Amino acid sequence: MMIRKTIMTAGVTAILASQTLFAGNDEHILVKITPDIPYLYVHHMGQKIKVARIQDTTNRLTDDYTKTSRPCPPFCIHPIHVNKKVKTIGEVELTHFMKEKVNSGKGIVIDARLPSWYELETIPSAINIPYPVMESGDRKIAEKIFKKLGMQVKKDGTWDFSHAKELAVFCNGVWCDQSHRLIDGMLKYGYPPEKIAYYRDGFQGWKLLGLTTVVKKEESVK
C-alpha cells in the first residue's frame, strides 16, 4: 500500500511559525485519534498537513521501528520521567498540545534527534533541535536557542522565561536517550521544567499508532 506522506520544502524558520487547525468530528472516519478527535491539521514548513491515523486496519509497520531489541547499553529502556519536574505525556496529550498550544503560538513540538533522522521523517509541526547542541553547547548558544523559543533578555542581562514557549520533546522511543540529553541540557541553563513535556513513546510510538508523519519524498511501503 502507499502511505501518504507530505513533502518538506521550506526551512526550519518556517516551522517556528507553525499553526495548528483542529478538524471537527467526522463520523465517517473509522480509525480516529480519540473519540472526539478524528484528525487535525498542522502547518509544517509552510504546508498544511492532515494528521490522522492510517485507515487500513490490516496495516503493519515494516521499517526499522518494528525492531524489539537493541543492544543495551546504549539503547536501554528509559524511565517514565526525565526529571521529577518535567511531565511525561502520551499521544493523546501530544495531540491536544498540537491543537491547543501550537495553534495559539504558545507551544512548539521539538524533535531532539540528529538532523539526519529529522530530515528523513518526523512528526508534523516539529522543529529540530539536535540534542548535542544543548548537551555540548555553552551559555551563549543556549541564549540564542532560548531566544528563538520566546525567552527575553532583560536590560540587566538576566533571562526572562515568562513568555517562553511550552515544549513537547521527543526522540526515537523509550530506548532512545536523545530527549533526555536535550532536556537535561535545557534545564542546565535554566529553561523552566514546568514548560517542558517529554513524549516518552517518541517516534516509534507515533508510528505504531499509524499517525501521520512527514518525509522528504513519497515513500512506498509494501
Contacts in CASP RR format, 6 or more apart in sequence:
PFRMAT RR
TARGET T0000
AUTHOR 0000-0000-0000
METHOD contacts of the structure
MODEL  1
MMIRKTIMTAGVTAILASQTLFAGNDEHILVKITPDIPYLYVHHMGQKIK
VARIQDTTNRLTDDYTKTSRPCPPFCIHPIHVNKKVKTIGEVELTHFMKE
KVNSGKGIVIDARLPSWYELETIPSAINIPYPVMESGDRKIAEKIFKKLG
MQVKKDGTWDFSHAKELAVFCNGVWCDQSHRLIDGMLKYGYPPEKIAYYR
DGFQGWKLLGLTTVVKKEESVK
1 56 0 8 1.000
1 59 0 8 1.000
1 221 0 8 1.000
1 222 0 8 1.000
2 218 0 8 1.000
2 220 0 8 1.000
2 221 0 8 1.000
3 54 0 8 1.000
3 219 0 8 1.000
3 220 0 8 1.000
3 221 0 8 1.000
4 212 0 8 1.000
5 213 0 8 1.000
5 214 0 8 1.000
5 215 0 8 1.000
5 217 0 8 1.000
5 218 0 8 1.000
5 219 0 8 1.000
6 44 0 8 1.000
6 47 0 8 1.000
6 49 0 8 1.000
6 124 0 8 1.000
6 212 0 8 1.000
6 214 0 8 1.000
6 215 0 8 1.000
7 47 0 8 1.000
7 215 0 8 1.000
7 216 0 8 1.000
7 217 0 8 1.000
7 218 0 8 1.000
8 44 0 8 1.000
8 45 0 8 1.000
8 119 0 8 1.000
8 214 0 8 1.000
8 215 0 8 1.000
8 216 0 8 1.000
9 45 0 8 1.000
9 46 0 8 1.000
9 47 0 8 1.000
10 45 0 8 1.000
10 46 0 8 1.000
10 47 0 8 1.000
11 45 0 8 1.000
12 127 0 8 1.000
12 128 0 8 1.000
14 45 0 8 1.000
14 46 0 8 1.000
15 44 0 8 1.000
15 45 0 8 1.000
15 125 0 8 1.000
15 126 0 8 1.000
15 127 0 8 1.000
16 108 0 8 1.000
16 127 0 8 1.000
16 148 0 8 1.000
17 43 0 8 1.000
18 42 0 8 1.000
18 43 0 8 1.000
18 44 0 8 1.000
18 102 0 8 1.000
18 108 0 8 1.000
18 125 0 8 1.000
18 127 0 8 1.000
19 42 0 8 1.000
19 43 0 8 1.000
19 102 0 8 1.000
19 103 0 8 1.000
19 105 0 8 1.000
20 40 0 8 1.000
20 41 0 8 1.000
20 42 0 8 1.000
20 43 0 8 1.000
20 98 0 8 1.000
20 99 0 8 1.000
20 102 0 8 1.000
20 103 0 8 1.000
20 125 0 8 1.000
21 40 0 8 1.000
21 41 0 8 1.000
21 42 0 8 1.000
21 43 0 8 1.000
21 48 0 8 1.000
21 103 0 8 1.000
22 37 0 8 1.000
22 40 0 8 1.000
22 41 0 8 1.000
22 99 0 8 1.000
22 103 0 8 1.000
23 38 0 8 1.000
23 39 0 8 1.000
23 40 0 8 1.000
23 41 0 8 1.000
23 50 0 8 1.000
24 38 0 8 1.000
25 36 0 8 1.000
25 38 0 8 1.000
26 38 0 8 1.000
26 39 0 8 1.000
29 38 0 8 1.000
29 39 0 8 1.000
29 52 0 8 1.000
29 55 0 8 1.000
30 55 0 8 1.000
30 57 0 8 1.000
31 52 0 8 1.000
31 53 0 8 1.000
31 54 0 8 1.000
31 55 0 8 1.000
31 57 0 8 1.000
32 38 0 8 1.000
32 39 0 8 1.000
32 53 0 8 1.000
33 39 0 8 1.000
33 40 0 8 1.000
33 51 0 8 1.000
33 52 0 8 1.000
33 53 0 8 1.000
33 91 0 8 1.000
33 92 0 8 1.000
33 95 0 8 1.000
33 211 0 8 1.000
34 92 0 8 1.000
34 95 0 8 1.000
37 95 0 8 1.000
37 99 0 8 1.000
38 52 0 8 1.000
39 50 0 8 1.000
39 51 0 8 1.000
39 52 0 8 1.000
39 53 0 8 1.000
40 50 0 8 1.000
40 51 0 8 1.000
40 52 0 8 1.000
40 95 0 8 1.000
40 98 0 8 1.000
40 99 0 8 1.000
41 48 0 8 1.000
41 49 0 8 1.000
41 50 0 8 1.000
41 51 0 8 1.000
42 48 0 8 1.000
42 49 0 8 1.000
42 51 0 8 1.000
42 98 0 8 1.000
42 102 0 8 1.000
42 124 0 8 1.000
42 125 0 8 1.000
43 49 0 8 1.000
43 125 0 8 1.000
44 124 0 8 1.000
44 125 0 8 1.000
44 126 0 8 1.000
44 214 0 8 1.000
49 124 0 8 1.000
49 125 0 8 1.000
49 212 0 8 1.000
49 214 0 8 1.000
50 212 0 8 1.000
51 95 0 8 1.000
51 98 0 8 1.000
51 124 0 8 1.000
51 211 0 8 1.000
51 212 0 8 1.000
52 211 0 8 1.000
52 212 0 8 1.000
53 209 0 8 1.000
53 210 0 8 1.000
53 211 0 8 1.000
53 212 0 8 1.000
54 210 0 8 1.000
59 210 0 8 1.000
60 66 0 8 1.000
61 207 0 8 1.000
61 208 0 8 1.000
62 221 0 8 1.000
62 222 0 8 1.000
63 207 0 8 1.000
63 221 0 8 1.000
65 172 0 8 1.000
65 203 0 8 1.000
65 204 0 8 1.000
65 205 0 8 1.000
65 207 0 8 1.000
65 208 0 8 1.000
70 175 0 8 1.000
72 175 0 8 1.000
74 177 0 8 1.000
75 175 0 8 1.000
75 176 0 8 1.000
76 175 0 8 1.000
76 177 0 8 1.000
77 174 0 8 1.000
77 175 0 8 1.000
78 174 0 8 1.000
78 175 0 8 1.000
78 176 0 8 1.000
78 177 0 8 1.000
78 180 0 8 1.000
78 200 0 8 1.000
80 88 0 8 1.000
80 200 0 8 1.000
81 88 0 8 1.000
81 198 0 8 1.000
82 88 0 8 1.000
82 179 0 8 1.000
82 180 0 8 1.000
82 183 0 8 1.000
82 184 0 8 1.000
82 198 0 8 1.000
83 183 0 8 1.000
83 184 0 8 1.000
83 187 0 8 1.000
83 193 0 8 1.000
85 193 0 8 1.000
85 194 0 8 1.000
86 183 0 8 1.000
86 187 0 8 1.000
86 193 0 8 1.000
86 196 0 8 1.000
86 197 0 8 1.000
86 198 0 8 1.000
87 196 0 8 1.000
87 197 0 8 1.000
87 198 0 8 1.000
88 197 0 8 1.000
88 198 0 8 1.000
88 199 0 8 1.000
88 200 0 8 1.000
89 97 0 8 1.000
89 168 0 8 1.000
89 197 0 8 1.000
89 198 0 8 1.000
89 199 0 8 1.000
89 200 0 8 1.000
90 199 0 8 1.000
90 200 0 8 1.000
90 201 0 8 1.000
91 199 0 8 1.000
91 201 0 8 1.000
91 205 0 8 1.000
91 206 0 8 1.000
91 209 0 8 1.000
91 211 0 8 1.000
93 197 0 8 1.000
93 199 0 8 1.000
94 109 0 8 1.000
94 123 0 8 1.000
94 168 0 8 1.000
94 170 0 8 1.000
94 197 0 8 1.000
94 199 0 8 1.000
97 107 0 8 1.000
97 109 0 8 1.000
97 166 0 8 1.000
97 168 0 8 1.000
97 197 0 8 1.000
98 109 0 8 1.000
98 124 0 8 1.000
98 125 0 8 1.000
98 168 0 8 1.000
101 107 0 8 1.000
101 166 0 8 1.000
101 168 0 8 1.000
102 108 0 8 1.000
102 109 0 8 1.000
102 125 0 8 1.000
105 165 0 8 1.000
106 165 0 8 1.000
106 166 0 8 1.000
107 165 0 8 1.000
107 166 0 8 1.000
107 167 0 8 1.000
107 168 0 8 1.000
108 127 0 8 1.000
108 149 0 8 1.000
108 165 0 8 1.000
108 166 0 8 1.000
108 167 0 8 1.000
108 168 0 8 1.000
109 123 0 8 1.000
109 125 0 8 1.000
109 126 0 8 1.000
109 127 0 8 1.000
109 167 0 8 1.000
109 168 0 8 1.000
109 170 0 8 1.000
110 126 0 8 1.000
110 127 0 8 1.000
110 128 0 8 1.000
110 129 0 8 1.000
110 167 0 8 1.000
110 168 0 8 1.000
110 169 0 8 1.000
110 170 0 8 1.000
110 182 0 8 1.000
111 117 0 8 1.000
111 118 0 8 1.000
111 122 0 8 1.000
111 123 0 8 1.000
111 126 0 8 1.000
111 127 0 8 1.000
111 128 0 8 1.000
111 129 0 8 1.000
111 170 0 8 1.000
111 171 0 8 1.000
112 129 0 8 1.000
112 130 0 8 1.000
112 131 0 8 1.000
112 169 0 8 1.000
112 170 0 8 1.000
112 171 0 8 1.000
112 178 0 8 1.000
112 179 0 8 1.000
112 181 0 8 1.000
112 182 0 8 1.000
112 183 0 8 1.000
113 128 0 8 1.000
113 130 0 8 1.000
113 131 0 8 1.000
113 171 0 8 1.000
113 172 0 8 1.000
113 176 0 8 1.000
113 178 0 8 1.000
113 203 0 8 1.000
114 130 0 8 1.000
114 131 0 8 1.000
114 132 0 8 1.000
114 178 0 8 1.000
115 128 0 8 1.000
115 130 0 8 1.000
117 172 0 8 1.000
118 126 0 8 1.000
118 128 0 8 1.000
118 130 0 8 1.000
119 128 0 8 1.000
119 216 0 8 1.000
120 215 0 8 1.000
120 216 0 8 1.000
121 203 0 8 1.000
121 213 0 8 1.000
121 214 0 8 1.000
121 215 0 8 1.000
122 128 0 8 1.000
122 203 0 8 1.000
122 213 0 8 1.000
122 214 0 8 1.000
123 170 0 8 1.000
123 203 0 8 1.000
123 206 0 8 1.000
123 211 0 8 1.000
123 213 0 8 1.000
123 214 0 8 1.000
124 212 0 8 1.000
124 213 0 8 1.000
124 214 0 8 1.000
126 170 0 8 1.000
129 145 0 8 1.000
129 182 0 8 1.000
130 182 0 8 1.000
131 171 0 8 1.000
131 178 0 8 1.000
131 179 0 8 1.000
131 181 0 8 1.000
131 182 0 8 1.000
132 181 0 8 1.000
133 141 0 8 1.000
133 145 0 8 1.000
133 182 0 8 1.000
134 141 0 8 1.000
134 142 0 8 1.000
134 145 0 8 1.000
134 181 0 8 1.000
134 182 0 8 1.000
134 184 0 8 1.000
134 185 0 8 1.000
134 186 0 8 1.000
134 188 0 8 1.000
134 189 0 8 1.000
135 181 0 8 1.000
135 182 0 8 1.000
135 184 0 8 1.000
135 185 0 8 1.000
139 189 0 8 1.000
142 185 0 8 1.000
142 186 0 8 1.000
142 189 0 8 1.000
143 151 0 8 1.000
143 153 0 8 1.000
143 159 0 8 1.000
143 189 0 8 1.000
146 159 0 8 1.000
146 161 0 8 1.000
146 164 0 8 1.000
146 189 0 8 1.000
146 191 0 8 1.000
147 153 0 8 1.000
149 164 0 8 1.000
149 165 0 8 1.000
149 167 0 8 1.000
149 191 0 8 1.000
150 163 0 8 1.000
150 164 0 8 1.000
150 165 0 8 1.000
151 159 0 8 1.000
151 160 0 8 1.000
151 161 0 8 1.000
151 163 0 8 1.000
151 164 0 8 1.000
151 191 0 8 1.000
152 159 0 8 1.000
152 160 0 8 1.000
152 162 0 8 1.000
152 163 0 8 1.000
153 159 0 8 1.000
153 160 0 8 1.000
154 160 0 8 1.000
159 190 0 8 1.000
161 190 0 8 1.000
161 191 0 8 1.000
161 192 0 8 1.000
161 195 0 8 1.000
164 191 0 8 1.000
164 192 0 8 1.000
164 195 0 8 1.000
165 195 0 8 1.000
166 195 0 8 1.000
166 196 0 8 1.000
166 197 0 8 1.000
167 186 0 8 1.000
167 191 0 8 1.000
167 195 0 8 1.000
167 196 0 8 1.000
167 197 0 8 1.000
168 197 0 8 1.000
168 199 0 8 1.000
169 179 0 8 1.000
169 182 0 8 1.000
169 183 0 8 1.000
169 196 0 8 1.000
169 197 0 8 1.000
169 198 0 8 1.000
169 199 0 8 1.000
170 179 0 8 1.000
170 198 0 8 1.000
170 199 0 8 1.000
170 201 0 8 1.000
170 202 0 8 1.000
170 203 0 8 1.000
170 206 0 8 1.000
171 177 0 8 1.000
171 178 0 8 1.000
171 179 0 8 1.000
171 182 0 8 1.000
171 202 0 8 1.000
171 203 0 8 1.000
172 178 0 8 1.000
172 202 0 8 1.000
172 203 0 8 1.000
172 204 0 8 1.000
173 200 0 8 1.000
173 201 0 8 1.000
173 202 0 8 1.000
173 203 0 8 1.000
173 204 0 8 1.000
173 205 0 8 1.000
174 200 0 8 1.000
174 201 0 8 1.000
174 202 0 8 1.000
174 204 0 8 1.000
176 202 0 8 1.000
179 198 0 8 1.000
179 199 0 8 1.000
179 200 0 8 1.000
179 202 0 8 1.000
183 196 0 8 1.000
183 198 0 8 1.000
186 196 0 8 1.000
187 193 0 8 1.000
187 196 0 8 1.000
201 208 0 8 1.000
203 213 0 8 1.000
206 213 0 8 1.000
207 213 0 8 1.000
END
